[in-house]
Amino acid sequence: MGEHTVMGRGPEDADIDPAHVAEVLRGLYYETALAGSRNSLLPTLEVTTADHILFGTDWPAAPEPTVVRNIDNLTGFDGFTEDQRRGVERDNALRLFPRFA
């Protein structure tokens, strides 16, 4: 996405660069609904850190077997430390939404 900022600007375009785009993306929060697999988590960890990833399932829109597979993929992902996994599963959301703690 950042590369689009250097492909040419119009007079009304924002004055941003790839580093700004990366900084903004790093500050966003991402959730694991139907994205708890290694194929989704590894690219997410290239954009941000584990403390910006939140547990999600897409239940009830996604069928139960899909949700169960996604959770199994997430809990089996070896790219998190135990503290990071606990953050994704619970602690990150509590920090983001302290009034719900």
C-alpha positions in Angstrom: 0.0 0.0 0.0 2.8 2.3 0.8 4.2 2.1 -2.7 1.0 3.7 -4.0 2.1 6.9 -2.3 5.1 7.3 -4.6 3.4 6.4 -7.9 2.4 9.9 -8.6 0.4 12.4 -6.7 -2.4 14.7 -7.7 -2.8 18.2 -6.4 -5.4 17.1 -3.8 -3.6 14.0 -2.6 -2.3 13.8 1.0 1.5 14.3 1.4 2.4 10.9 2.8 5.1 8.4 2.1 5.6 4.6 2.5 7.1 5.1 6.0 3.9 6.9 7.1 1.7 4.2 5.7 3.7 1.5 7.5 3.5 3.5 10.8 -0.2 3.8 10.5 -0.7 0.1 9.7 1.5 -0.9 12.6 -0.7 1.1 15.0 -4.0 -0.6 13.9 -5.5 -3.6 15.6 -6.1 -6.9 13.7 -8.3 -9.8 14.7 -8.1 -13.5 13.9 -11.6 -14.2 12.7 -11.1 -16.7 9.9 -7.4 -15.5 9.9 -5.9 -17.6 12.6 -3.7 -19.7 10.4 0.0 -19.4 9.8 -0.7 -18.0 6.3 -2.6 -15.1 7.8 -0.7 -14.5 11.0 2.9 -14.4 9.6 2.1 -11.5 7.2 0.2 -9.7 10.0 3.3 -10.0 12.2 5.3 -8.4 9.4 3.0 -5.3 9.6 2.5 -5.1 13.4 3.4 -6.7 16.6 1.5 -9.5 18.5 0.2 -6.9 21.0 -2.0 -5.5 18.2 -3.7 -8.8 17.3 -7.0 -9.7 18.9 -8.9 -13.0 19.1 -12.0 -13.2 16.8 -14.1 -16.0 15.3 -16.8 -14.6 13.0 -19.3 -16.7 14.9 -22.2 -17.1 14.2 -21.7 -16.0 10.6 -19.1 -18.7 10.0 -20.2 -22.3 10.5 -19.0 -24.0 13.7 -16.5 -26.4 12.0 -14.8 -23.4 10.4 -14.6 -21.6 13.6 -13.2 -24.7 15.4 -10.5 -25.1 12.7 -9.6 -21.5 12.9 -9.2 -21.7 16.7 -7.2 -24.9 16.4 -4.9 -23.1 13.8 -4.5 -20.1 16.2 -3.7 -22.2 19.3 -1.3 -24.3 17.3 0.6 -21.4 15.8 4.2 -21.5 16.9 5.0 -17.9 16.1 3.8 -16.6 19.4 5.3 -16.9 22.8 3.0 -18.0 25.6 2.6 -14.4 26.7 1.9 -13.2 23.2 -0.7 -16.0 22.7 -2.4 -15.0 26.0 -2.4 -11.4 24.8 -4.1 -12.4 21.5 -6.6 -14.6 23.3 -7.4 -12.0 26.1 -5.0 -9.4 27.4 -4.7 -7.3 24.2 -8.5 -6.7 24.2 -8.5 -5.9 27.9 -5.8 -3.2 27.3 -7.7 -1.9 24.3 -11.1 -1.9 26.0 -10.3 -1.4 29.7 -13.9 -0.5 30.6 -14.9 -4.1 29.7 -12.3 -5.6 32.0 
